[in-house]
Amino acid sequence: MLVEHALDVFTRPGLRGQRVSGDGSADSDGGAVNVADVAGDADGANGLKVGRAWSPRFKISKPAAVSGDTLRYEARDDDAGLELATEVGALKGGSLRIRHTLTNVASGSYMLEGLDVHVPLGDDMTEFLDFCGRHERERQPQRHQVADGMWLREFRKGKPGYAGPLIVAGTEGFDFHNGSVLMVQVSWSGNSTIAVDRDDEQSAGVNAGELLLPGEVVLAKGESYTTPWVMVTASNEGLDGAAQSVHAWERSLAAHPKTQPMTLNVWEAVMFNHDFSKLKKLAEIAAKIGVERYVLDDGWFHLRRDDHAGLGDWWIDPDVWPNGLKPLSDYVRGLGMEFGLWIELEMINRDSDLYREHPDWIMQAGSRTPIEQRNQLVLDLTNPQAFDYVFNAISKVIAETGVDYIKWDHNRFLLEAGTNLRGGAPAVHAQTDAFYRLLDELRAEFPNIEWESCASGGGRIDTGIVEKVSRFWGSDMTDAMSRQKIQRWTVQTVAPEYIGAHISQPVSQQTERTLSLDFRAATAAFFAFGIEWDLTQAGEDDLKKLAAWVAWYKNNRDFLHSGKFVRLDLADPAVLGYGVVADDGSRAIIEHVQYDESLSNRGVYLRIPGLDEHAQYKVRWTAVPQLFAPLESFDTYGPLGDVAVSGQYLMTVGVRMPRCRPETERIFEVVKQ
């Protein structure tokens, strides 16, 4: 089946490029034309521009072959001097991933402008969903109708950004549990492009791949370019079915966090004001309430008293840390916790010794210095000297300090991202490759360290980097109200255990909203649970409650991070519902969130998918007992308590939750009898 569908479905590469002569000039001028598909007709979705290879007709040159879970077939056009190999891999959980490799087999150079994977859409897939977003407001859904013409998204900032290259197309009205959907995402951490295209004959499809800047890929004879993997996930059970397929694959990866430690990050507690005595006190309180990992964030290296200086000077600042970071690391580890550290290796400040010594090591499009963003420029990791400097400098810090965990940040866009090695030519593709290589070499050098991907919050979350990290920082927004909707949609791409979600301080640093500890904790508890709060300012009652939440998380995380994550479709827009259901339907933990004030007093019924319709279940409250103390009576919630009900009842009628106060949550557990 895999062979049949690959030959019929994924054989139409969107190819754009030009044959250039030996001196680099184009052979001739011409317009955009359709590219033939591998089978040999001429209805391709995109064009190959100019040159003598202006209309390739690829024909299968070798029989399709299957190795393990991957099918590979090769095609060739002798007139164009191009070979094309396509791989289709079957992934655990049911997704496919596809990529092309284009090889220039003719004399002279071939300038590649773009090579996409084309995925056809069924004629009944009339709607599609993608994400918009910004800093502190990542991954907000938006819907569109499939129409004639092309709908195109380009991600040109050197990272996936706050929306990410993802499209979910489906039948009309698809939701979390209903409808047939096809999810397509580019597994790449650099520039990318994704489009929905329908021609006037109603043939529709998704084109996805890397966005290449002019001159980034020029293939000499014998050289090849391989596209990023494009992941394709089909589901007849709506958005959750597609997400669960991807989660199953992610849980098979070597870097997957088998157990996600309870984490304290001290950023919002101390920011740049590093004081050893306060940091020790934070560690003592954290250990007492059950924290397992302690992370020292920004501010530990040379000149780093604020965000205007120091990036690039990757050595411990002796003015702040005269004895280095090892005393703190040793103290934290002595309390039974792991020690983590923040870094941002791809960036550089003008106010740094590194910039003063090597101003030519920045990425720039010409002689002018790029506009700063976040007071930063980009360090050109395609430069071997810069790459080696960063690798050696941070390796020394890690080895001397004793580090169990690294939070890797990326706080600006790659604009004017040229390399001085080639006169300012565009180099986002090469920079992304260099980032992957730097991370891989550090992982090999320090195999026991776990890595977190952060990019001004959730700006680099994709199915390419997920193969190399164990955690993502979901957003710089730690306000629990905002986090509810950010996390609700981030799980479409990554499993909940990857998404760092922290209990913030009582008054949000970002919004100045005041939210209860229980609401803040319940918002974070299903994910990679942590704390982002100055615990020296917390009272004894709050610390006791924190300890209870930490204990609940530890008791339930194995289940929360292995079952099927579900999002409930509810009629009341003021209420959110989500949770985890065991693969065998034996157990579920469900959270009800009264996000806002409801328009009526009807309440909602939480219908729980994935149970055994013939089995009997009991429903009971779970989480911290104080969470439910203000309720007048449990009798208004049903069915809860000793009464057993069928799985069919819970899936079709559900658990009734009355209208509650805004900004409150309830968590209950369903257990098979």
C-alpha positions as CSV (number, residue, x, y, z in Angstrom):
1,M,0.0,0.0,0.0
2,L,2.8,2.4,0.8
3,V,4.4,1.8,-2.6
4,E,1.2,2.3,-4.5
5,H,0.3,5.5,-2.8
6,A,3.8,7.0,-3.0
7,L,3.9,6.5,-6.7
8,D,0.4,7.9,-7.2
9,V,0.3,10.7,-4.5
10,F,3.7,12.1,-3.7
11,T,5.4,12.2,-7.1
12,R,4.8,15.8,-8.0
13,P,7.7,17.9,-6.7
14,G,7.3,21.7,-6.8
15,L,10.6,22.6,-8.5
16,R,11.9,26.0,-9.2
17,G,15.5,26.7,-10.4
18,Q,17.7,27.6,-13.2
19,R,20.6,26.2,-15.1
20,V,23.6,28.6,-15.0
21,S,26.8,28.7,-16.9
22,G,30.2,28.1,-15.5
23,D,30.7,31.8,-14.6
24,G,27.4,31.8,-12.7
25,S,25.2,33.6,-15.2
26,A,21.9,32.2,-16.4
27,D,22.0,30.6,-19.8
28,S,18.9,32.5,-21.1
29,D,15.9,34.3,-20.0
30,G,12.4,32.9,-19.8
31,G,9.2,32.7,-17.8
32,A,7.8,30.4,-15.2
33,V,6.3,27.2,-16.6
34,N,4.6,24.1,-15.2
35,V,6.8,21.3,-14.0
36,A,6.0,17.7,-15.2
37,D,5.3,15.2,-12.5
38,V,7.3,12.1,-12.1
39,A,4.9,10.1,-14.1
40,G,5.5,12.3,-17.1
41,D,2.5,14.5,-17.6
42,A,2.5,18.3,-17.3
43,D,0.1,19.2,-14.6
44,G,2.7,20.1,-11.9
45,A,1.8,22.7,-9.3
46,N,4.9,24.9,-9.5
47,G,7.3,26.3,-12.1
48,L,11.0,25.8,-13.0
49,K,12.4,29.1,-14.1
50,V,14.5,29.9,-17.1
51,G,17.6,28.2,-18.6
52,R,17.9,25.2,-20.8
53,A,16.4,22.9,-18.1
54,W,13.2,24.9,-18.2
55,S,10.7,22.0,-18.6
56,P,12.0,18.8,-17.1
57,R,10.0,15.6,-17.6
58,F,11.1,13.2,-14.8
59,K,10.7,9.5,-15.5
60,I,11.2,6.7,-13.1
61,S,14.8,5.4,-13.6
62,K,14.9,2.7,-10.9
63,P,12.2,0.4,-9.5
64,A,10.8,1.6,-6.1
65,A,12.6,-0.1,-3.2
66,V,11.6,-0.4,0.4
67,S,14.1,-0.5,3.2
68,G,12.7,-0.9,6.6
69,D,9.9,1.6,6.9
70,T,11.0,3.8,4.0
71,L,10.1,3.6,0.4
72,R,12.5,5.2,-2.1
73,Y,12.2,5.7,-5.8
74,E,14.3,7.6,-8.3
75,A,13.5,9.6,-11.5
76,R,15.7,11.3,-14.1
77,D,15.6,13.7,-16.9
78,D,18.6,13.4,-19.1
79,D,17.8,16.5,-21.2
80,A,17.6,18.7,-18.0
81,G,20.5,17.0,-16.4
82,L,18.6,16.4,-13.2
83,E,18.0,13.3,-11.0
84,L,15.3,13.3,-8.4
85,A,15.0,10.8,-5.5
86,T,11.9,10.7,-3.3
87,E,11.7,9.0,0.1
88,V,8.4,8.2,1.9
89,G,8.8,7.0,5.5
90,A,6.2,5.4,7.7
91,L,6.4,6.6,11.3
92,K,5.2,5.1,14.5
93,G,1.7,6.3,15.2
94,G,0.6,6.3,11.5
95,S,2.1,9.5,10.1
96,L,4.2,9.6,6.9
97,R,7.1,11.9,6.1
98,I,8.3,12.7,2.6
99,R,11.4,14.4,1.2
100,H,13.1,14.9,-2.2
101,T,16.8,14.9,-3.1
102,L,17.7,16.8,-6.3
103,T,21.1,16.1,-8.0
104,N,22.7,18.0,-10.8
105,V,24.2,15.5,-13.2
106,A,25.0,17.9,-16.0
107,S,28.0,20.2,-16.6
108,G,27.7,23.7,-15.1
109,S,25.8,24.8,-12.1
110,Y,22.1,24.6,-11.2
111,M,20.7,27.4,-9.1
112,L,17.9,25.9,-7.0
113,E,15.1,28.4,-6.1
114,G,12.8,25.9,-4.4
115,L,11.8,22.3,-4.2
116,D,8.5,21.4,-2.4
117,V,6.7,18.3,-1.4
118,H,3.2,18.2,-3.0
119,V,0.4,16.5,-1.0
120,P,-3.0,16.2,-2.8
121,L,-6.2,17.0,-1.0
122,G,-9.5,15.1,-1.3
123,D,-12.3,17.0,-3.0
124,D,-14.3,17.0,0.3
125,M,-11.5,18.8,2.1
126,T,-13.0,22.3,1.8
127,E,-11.6,24.0,4.9
128,F,-8.1,24.4,6.4
129,L,-6.7,25.7,9.6
130,D,-3.3,27.2,10.3
131,F,-1.9,29.4,13.1
132,C,-1.1,33.1,13.6
133,G,0.7,34.4,16.7
134,R,3.1,36.8,18.2
135,H,5.5,37.0,21.2
136,E,3.6,36.0,24.3
137,R,0.6,34.9,22.1
138,E,1.7,31.9,20.2
139,R,-0.3,29.5,18.0
140,Q,-3.7,31.1,17.7
141,P,-5.9,29.2,15.2
142,Q,-7.5,30.7,12.1
143,R,-9.7,29.0,9.5
144,H,-10.0,29.5,5.8
145,Q,-12.0,28.1,2.9
146,V,-10.2,26.2,0.1
147,A,-10.7,28.3,-3.0
148,D,-9.3,28.6,-6.5
149,G,-5.8,29.9,-6.6
150,M,-3.0,29.7,-4.1
151,W,-3.0,30.6,-0.5
152,L,0.6,30.9,0.6
153,R,2.4,31.3,3.9
154,E,6.1,32.2,4.0
155,F,8.2,32.0,7.1
156,R,11.2,34.2,6.4
157,K,12.6,35.0,9.9
158,G,15.1,32.2,10.2
159,K,13.0,30.1,12.6
160,P,9.4,28.7,12.6
161,G,8.2,31.6,14.6
162,Y,5.0,31.9,16.7
163,A,2.8,30.3,14.1
164,G,5.0,27.6,12.5
165,P,4.7,25.9,9.1
166,L,1.6,23.8,9.6
167,I,-1.7,23.4,7.8
168,V,-4.6,21.1,8.7
169,A,-7.1,20.7,5.8
170,G,-10.3,18.8,6.4
171,T,-14.0,18.2,5.7
172,E,-16.4,21.0,6.4
173,G,-16.7,21.8,10.1
174,F,-14.0,19.5,11.4
175,D,-13.2,19.9,15.0
176,F,-11.2,18.1,17.7
177,H,-13.0,14.7,17.4
178,N,-15.0,14.9,14.1
179,G,-14.1,15.1,10.5
180,S,-11.5,13.8,8.1
181,V,-8.3,15.9,8.3
182,L,-4.9,16.0,6.7
183,M,-2.1,17.7,8.7
184,V,1.0,18.8,6.8
185,Q,4.0,20.4,8.5
186,V,7.6,21.2,7.6
187,S,10.1,19.5,9.9
188,W,12.7,22.4,9.7
189,S,13.9,25.1,12.0
190,G,14.8,27.7,9.4
191,N,12.9,29.5,6.6
192,S,9.9,27.5,5.2
193,T,6.9,27.8,3.0
194,I,3.6,26.1,2.9
195,A,0.6,26.7,0.5
196,V,-2.8,25.4,-0.4
197,D,-3.3,25.4,-4.1
198,R,-6.4,24.6,-6.2
199,D,-6.5,25.0,-9.9
200,D,-9.5,25.7,-12.1
201,E,-10.1,22.0,-12.6
202,Q,-10.6,21.6,-8.8
203,S,-7.4,19.7,-8.2
204,A,-6.2,20.8,-4.8
205,G,-3.1,20.1,-2.8
206,V,-0.6,21.4,-0.2
207,N,2.9,22.4,-1.2
208,A,5.4,22.5,1.6
209,G,9.2,22.8,1.9
210,E,12.1,25.1,2.7
211,L,12.0,28.7,1.6
212,L,15.4,29.3,-0.2
213,L,16.8,32.8,-0.6
214,P,18.4,33.8,-3.9
215,G,21.7,31.9,-4.4
216,E,21.5,29.8,-1.2
217,V,21.7,26.5,-3.0
218,V,23.8,26.3,-6.2
219,L,24.5,22.7,-7.3
220,A,27.7,22.0,-9.2
221,K,27.8,18.8,-11.2
222,G,27.4,15.8,-8.9
223,E,26.1,17.9,-5.9
224,S,22.7,17.4,-4.3
225,Y,20.1,19.2,-2.2
226,T,17.8,17.3,0.1
227,T,14.6,19.0,1.3
228,P,13.5,18.9,4.9
229,W,11.1,16.1,5.8
230,V,7.5,17.1,5.3
231,M,5.3,15.3,7.8
232,V,1.8,14.2,6.6
233,T,-0.8,13.0,9.1
234,A,-4.3,11.7,8.2
235,S,-7.1,11.2,10.6
236,N,-10.8,10.4,10.4
237,E,-11.1,11.5,14.1
238,G,-10.5,15.2,13.8
239,L,-7.7,17.3,15.1
240,D,-7.0,15.2,18.1
241,G,-6.6,12.1,16.0
242,A,-3.9,13.8,13.9
243,A,-2.2,15.2,17.0
244,Q,-2.1,11.8,18.8
245,S,-0.5,10.3,15.7
246,V,2.4,12.8,15.9
247,H,2.6,12.4,19.7
248,A,3.1,8.6,19.3
249,W,6.0,9.2,16.9
250,E,7.6,11.8,19.3
251,R,7.3,9.3,22.2
252,S,9.4,6.9,20.2
253,L,12.3,9.3,19.7
254,A,15.7,8.8,21.5
255,A,15.6,12.4,22.9
256,H,12.0,12.0,24.3
257,P,11.8,12.8,28.0
258,K,11.0,9.5,29.6
259,T,10.3,11.4,32.9
260,Q,9.9,15.2,32.9
261,P,11.4,16.6,36.1
262,M,9.6,19.2,38.2
263,T,11.5,22.3,37.3
264,L,12.2,25.7,39.0
265,N,13.5,28.4,36.7
266,V,14.7,31.4,38.6
267,W,14.3,34.0,35.8
268,E,11.2,35.8,37.2
269,A,12.6,35.5,40.7
270,V,16.0,37.2,40.2
271,M,16.3,38.2,36.5
272,F,19.8,39.6,36.0
273,N,20.4,40.2,39.7
274,H,22.5,37.2,40.6
275,D,23.1,36.9,44.3
276,F,24.6,33.7,45.6
277,S,22.8,33.8,49.0
278,K,19.4,34.4,47.4
279,L,19.9,31.7,44.8
280,K,20.9,29.3,47.5
281,K,17.8,30.2,49.5
282,L,15.6,29.6,46.4
283,A,17.3,26.2,46.0
284,E,16.6,25.2,49.6
285,I,12.9,26.1,49.3
286,A,12.6,24.3,46.0
287,A,14.1,21.1,47.3
288,K,11.8,21.2,50.3
289,I,8.6,21.3,48.2
290,G,9.8,18.6,45.8
291,V,11.4,20.4,42.9
292,E,13.8,18.1,40.9
293,R,15.5,20.5,38.5
294,Y,16.9,24.0,39.2
295,V,17.7,26.3,36.2
296,L,19.9,29.4,36.3
297,D,18.7,31.6,33.5
298,D,20.2,34.6,31.8
299,G,22.8,36.8,33.5
300,W,25.7,34.5,34.5
301,F,28.3,35.4,31.8
302,H,30.7,38.2,31.1
303,L,29.2,41.8,31.1
304,R,25.7,40.4,31.3
305,R,24.0,42.8,33.8
306,D,21.2,43.5,31.3
307,D,20.2,42.5,27.8
308,H,22.4,45.1,26.1
309,A,25.8,43.3,26.6
310,G,27.7,40.1,26.9
311,L,26.2,37.7,24.3
312,G,29.2,36.0,22.6
313,D,31.4,36.2,25.8
314,W,30.7,32.7,26.9
315,W,32.7,32.7,30.2
316,I,31.5,33.0,33.7
317,D,31.6,36.6,34.9
318,P,34.2,36.8,37.7
319,D,32.7,40.0,39.1
320,V,29.5,38.2,39.9
321,W,30.7,34.7,40.3
322,P,34.3,35.0,41.6
323,N,34.4,31.2,42.3
324,G,32.6,30.3,39.1
325,L,29.2,28.5,39.0
326,K,30.4,25.2,40.4
327,P,29.6,26.2,44.0
328,L,26.0,26.8,43.1
329,S,25.8,23.7,40.9
330,D,27.3,21.6,43.7
331,Y,24.9,23.1,46.3
332,V,21.9,22.4,44.1
333,R,23.0,18.9,43.3
334,G,23.7,18.4,47.0
335,L,20.0,19.1,47.7
336,G,19.1,16.3,45.3
337,M,18.2,18.4,42.3
338,E,19.6,18.7,38.8
339,F,21.3,21.9,37.7
340,G,20.4,23.7,34.5
341,L,21.8,26.7,32.6
342,W,20.6,29.2,30.0
343,I,22.5,30.0,26.8
344,E,22.0,31.8,23.5
345,L,24.9,30.7,21.3
346,E,23.6,32.0,18.0
347,M,23.5,35.6,19.0
348,I,26.0,38.4,19.8
349,N,25.9,41.9,21.4
350,R,27.8,44.8,20.0
351,D,28.9,45.4,23.6
352,S,31.0,42.2,23.9
353,D,34.6,41.4,23.7
354,L,33.8,38.9,20.9
355,Y,32.3,41.6,18.7
356,R,35.1,44.1,19.4
357,E,37.6,41.5,18.3
358,H,35.6,39.9,15.4
359,P,33.0,42.3,14.0
360,D,33.2,40.3,10.8
361,W,31.7,37.2,12.5
362,I,28.2,38.6,12.4
363,M,25.6,37.8,9.7
364,Q,25.2,40.7,7.4
365,A,24.0,41.3,3.8
366,G,26.8,43.7,2.9
367,S,29.1,46.2,4.5
368,R,26.3,47.8,6.6
369,T,25.6,46.4,10.1
370,P,22.0,45.0,10.3
371,I,19.4,46.6,12.5
372,E,19.5,45.3,16.0
373,Q,16.6,43.4,17.5
374,R,16.5,42.7,21.2
375,N,19.9,44.6,21.2
376,Q,21.3,41.7,19.3
377,L,23.0,40.7,16.1
378,V,23.4,37.2,14.7
379,L,26.6,35.3,15.0
380,D,27.5,33.6,11.7
381,L,27.9,29.9,12.7
382,T,28.6,29.1,9.1
383,N,32.0,30.6,9.7
384,P,34.1,27.7,11.0
385,Q,36.1,30.0,13.4
386,A,33.0,31.3,15.0
387,F,31.5,27.8,15.2
388,D,34.6,26.4,16.9
389,Y,34.9,29.4,19.3
390,V,31.3,28.9,20.5
391,F,31.6,25.1,20.8
392,N,34.9,25.3,22.8
393,A,33.8,28.2,25.0
394,I,30.5,26.7,26.1
395,S,32.0,23.2,26.5
396,K,34.5,24.6,29.0
397,V,31.7,26.2,31.0
398,I,29.6,23.0,31.0
399,A,32.5,20.8,31.9
400,E,33.8,23.0,34.7
401,T,30.3,23.7,36.2
402,G,28.6,20.4,36.1
403,V,25.4,20.9,34.1
404,D,22.5,18.5,33.7
405,Y,20.2,20.6,31.5
406,I,20.5,23.4,29.0
407,K,17.9,26.0,28.0
408,W,18.9,27.1,24.5
409,D,17.4,30.4,23.6
410,H,17.1,32.3,20.2
411,N,15.8,35.9,20.7
412,R,15.8,37.6,17.3
413,F,14.9,37.1,13.7
414,L,17.5,36.3,11.0
415,L,17.0,39.4,8.9
416,E,19.8,40.5,6.5
417,A,21.2,37.0,7.2
418,G,24.2,36.9,4.8
419,T,27.6,35.5,5.4
420,N,30.9,37.4,5.0
421,L,32.4,34.2,3.8
422,R,30.6,34.7,0.5
423,G,30.4,38.5,0.3
424,G,27.1,38.8,2.2
425,A,25.2,36.1,0.2
426,P,22.1,34.7,1.9
427,A,22.9,32.0,4.4
428,V,19.8,31.1,6.4
429,H,19.9,27.5,5.1
430,A,23.5,27.1,6.0
431,Q,23.0,28.8,9.4
432,T,20.2,26.4,10.2
433,D,22.4,23.5,9.3
434,A,25.1,24.9,11.4
435,F,22.8,25.3,14.4
436,Y,21.7,21.6,14.0
437,R,25.4,20.6,13.8
438,L,26.4,22.6,16.8
439,L,23.6,21.1,18.9
440,D,24.4,17.6,17.7
441,E,28.1,18.0,18.5
442,L,27.3,19.3,22.0
443,R,24.9,16.5,22.5
444,A,27.6,14.0,21.5
445,E,30.2,15.7,23.8
446,F,27.7,15.8,26.8
447,P,25.4,12.8,26.3
448,N,23.8,13.1,29.7
449,I,22.5,16.6,29.3
450,E,18.9,17.3,28.3
451,W,18.2,20.3,26.0
452,E,15.3,22.7,25.9
453,S,14.4,24.7,22.7
454,C,13.4,28.3,23.5
455,A,13.1,31.2,21.0
456,S,11.6,34.2,22.7
457,G,9.2,31.7,24.1
458,G,7.6,29.3,21.6
459,G,9.3,30.6,18.5
460,R,11.2,27.4,17.6
461,I,8.8,24.5,18.1
462,D,8.8,22.2,15.1
463,T,9.0,18.5,14.2
464,G,12.6,18.9,13.0
465,I,14.2,20.2,16.3
466,V,11.9,17.8,18.3
467,E,14.3,15.0,17.4
468,K,17.1,16.7,19.3
469,V,15.5,18.2,22.4
470,S,13.5,17.0,25.4
471,R,11.6,20.2,26.2
472,F,10.2,23.4,24.6
473,W,9.6,26.6,26.4
474,G,5.9,27.1,25.5
475,S,5.8,30.9,25.8
476,D,7.4,33.8,27.6
477,M,3.8,34.5,28.7
478,T,3.4,32.8,32.1
479,D,0.0,34.3,32.9
480,A,-2.2,31.2,33.3
481,M,-5.2,32.7,31.5
482,S,-3.2,33.4,28.4
483,R,-1.3,30.1,28.7
484,Q,-4.5,28.1,28.6
485,K,-5.1,28.9,24.9
486,I,-1.4,28.9,23.9
487,Q,-1.0,25.3,25.3
488,R,-4.3,24.2,23.9
489,W,-3.0,24.6,20.3
490,T,0.7,23.9,20.9
491,V,-0.2,20.3,21.5
492,Q,-1.3,20.0,17.9
493,T,2.4,19.8,17.1
494,V,4.1,18.4,20.2
495,A,3.1,16.1,23.0
496,P,2.2,17.8,26.3
497,E,5.3,16.5,28.1
498,Y,7.5,18.6,25.9
499,I,5.7,21.9,26.7
500,G,7.3,23.8,29.6
501,A,4.5,25.3,31.7
502,H,5.3,27.0,34.9
503,I,3.4,28.3,37.9
504,S,4.1,32.1,37.8
505,Q,4.0,34.6,40.6
506,P,0.6,35.7,42.0
507,V,0.6,38.9,39.9
508,S,1.6,38.2,36.4
509,Q,4.8,39.8,35.2
510,Q,3.4,40.1,31.7
511,T,-0.3,41.1,32.2
512,E,-0.5,42.2,35.9
513,R,-3.5,39.9,36.4
514,T,-3.9,38.3,39.8
515,L,-4.8,34.7,39.7
516,S,-5.2,32.0,42.4
517,L,-2.4,29.5,43.0
518,D,-4.7,26.6,42.2
519,F,-5.7,28.1,38.8
520,R,-2.0,28.8,38.0
521,A,-1.0,25.3,39.0
522,A,-3.8,23.4,37.3
523,T,-3.0,25.3,34.1
524,A,0.5,23.9,34.1
525,A,0.1,20.5,35.7
526,F,-0.7,18.5,32.6
527,F,2.5,19.6,30.8
528,A,6.2,19.8,31.6
529,F,5.4,21.2,35.0
530,G,7.5,23.9,36.6
531,I,7.7,27.0,38.8
532,E,8.7,30.6,37.7
533,W,8.2,32.5,41.0
534,D,10.3,34.1,43.7
535,L,9.6,31.4,46.4
536,T,11.3,33.5,49.0
537,Q,8.2,35.7,48.8
538,A,5.7,32.9,49.1
539,G,3.9,32.3,52.4
540,E,3.8,29.0,54.3
541,D,0.3,28.2,53.1
542,D,1.3,28.8,49.5
543,L,4.4,26.6,49.9
544,K,2.3,23.8,51.4
545,K,-0.1,24.0,48.5
546,L,2.8,24.1,46.0
547,A,4.2,20.9,47.6
548,A,0.8,19.2,47.3
549,W,0.6,20.1,43.6
550,V,4.2,18.9,43.0
551,A,3.3,15.6,44.7
552,W,0.2,15.3,42.5
553,Y,2.2,15.9,39.4
554,K,4.8,13.3,40.3
555,N,2.1,10.7,41.1
556,N,0.3,11.3,37.8
557,R,3.0,12.4,35.2
558,D,3.7,8.9,33.9
559,F,0.0,8.6,32.9
560,L,-0.4,12.2,31.8
561,H,2.6,11.9,29.5
562,S,1.8,8.6,28.0
563,G,-1.9,8.5,27.3
564,K,-3.9,10.2,24.5
565,F,-4.2,13.9,25.0
566,V,-7.8,15.0,24.2
567,R,-9.4,18.4,23.8
568,L,-13.2,18.5,24.2
569,D,-15.6,20.1,21.8
570,L,-17.9,22.2,24.0
571,A,-20.8,24.5,23.1
572,D,-20.0,27.1,25.7
573,P,-17.1,29.3,24.4
574,A,-16.4,30.4,28.0
575,V,-15.4,26.8,29.0
576,L,-12.4,24.7,28.0
577,G,-12.1,21.0,28.5
578,Y,-9.1,18.8,28.0
579,G,-7.3,15.8,29.5
580,V,-5.6,12.5,29.0
581,V,-7.3,9.1,28.2
582,A,-5.4,5.8,28.6
583,D,-4.8,3.9,25.3
584,D,-6.9,1.0,26.6
585,G,-9.7,3.2,27.9
586,S,-9.1,2.2,31.5
587,R,-8.6,5.6,32.9
588,A,-8.9,9.3,32.2
589,I,-8.0,12.6,33.9
590,I,-10.0,15.5,32.7
591,E,-9.8,19.2,33.4
592,H,-12.7,21.7,33.2
593,V,-11.7,25.3,32.9
594,Q,-14.3,28.1,33.5
595,Y,-12.3,30.6,31.4
596,D,-14.9,33.4,31.4
597,E,-18.4,34.1,32.5
598,S,-20.9,31.9,30.7
599,L,-24.0,33.5,29.0
600,S,-26.4,31.0,30.6
601,N,-26.8,28.8,33.6
602,R,-27.0,25.6,31.7
603,G,-23.5,24.4,32.5
604,V,-21.8,21.9,30.2
605,Y,-21.4,18.2,29.8
606,L,-17.9,16.9,29.3
607,R,-18.1,13.9,27.0
608,I,-15.0,11.8,27.3
609,P,-13.7,10.0,24.2
610,G,-11.8,6.7,24.0
611,L,-13.5,4.8,26.9
612,D,-14.8,1.2,26.7
613,E,-18.5,1.7,26.1
614,H,-19.4,-1.7,27.7
615,A,-17.3,-1.2,30.9
616,Q,-18.4,0.5,34.2
617,Y,-16.6,3.5,35.5
618,K,-16.5,5.6,38.6
619,V,-15.8,9.4,38.5
620,R,-14.0,11.2,41.4
621,W,-12.3,14.4,42.1
622,T,-8.5,14.5,41.9
623,A,-5.7,17.0,42.3
624,V,-5.2,19.2,45.4
625,P,-8.2,18.9,47.9
626,Q,-8.3,22.6,48.6
627,L,-9.2,23.2,45.0
628,F,-12.7,22.1,45.6
629,A,-13.3,23.4,49.2
630,P,-15.4,26.5,48.1
631,L,-18.0,24.3,46.3
632,E,-21.4,24.3,47.9
633,S,-22.1,20.7,47.1
634,F,-20.7,17.9,45.0
635,D,-24.2,16.8,44.4
636,T,-24.5,19.4,41.6
637,Y,-21.8,17.6,39.7
638,G,-22.7,14.3,38.2
639,P,-22.0,11.6,38.1
640,L,-19.4,11.8,40.8
641,G,-18.8,9.5,43.8
642,D,-19.7,5.9,44.3
643,V,-22.2,5.5,41.5
644,A,-20.8,3.5,38.6
645,V,-21.8,4.5,35.1
646,S,-21.1,3.0,31.7
647,G,-18.4,4.1,29.3
648,Q,-21.1,4.7,26.7
649,Y,-22.8,7.1,29.1
650,L,-19.6,9.1,29.8
651,M,-18.9,9.3,26.0
652,T,-22.4,10.3,24.9
653,V,-23.9,12.1,27.9
654,G,-20.9,13.0,29.9
655,V,-20.0,14.5,33.3
656,R,-22.1,17.5,34.0
657,M,-20.3,20.6,35.2
658,P,-22.4,23.6,36.4
659,R,-21.5,27.1,35.6
660,C,-18.5,28.0,37.8
661,R,-16.8,31.2,38.7
662,P,-14.5,32.6,36.0
663,E,-10.8,31.8,36.2
664,T,-11.4,28.5,38.0
665,E,-10.7,24.9,37.2
666,R,-11.9,21.4,38.2
667,I,-10.0,18.2,37.7
668,F,-11.6,14.8,37.9
669,E,-10.5,11.2,37.3
670,V,-12.4,8.4,35.5
671,V,-11.5,4.9,36.5
672,K,-12.6,1.6,35.0
673,Q,-14.1,-0.8,37.5
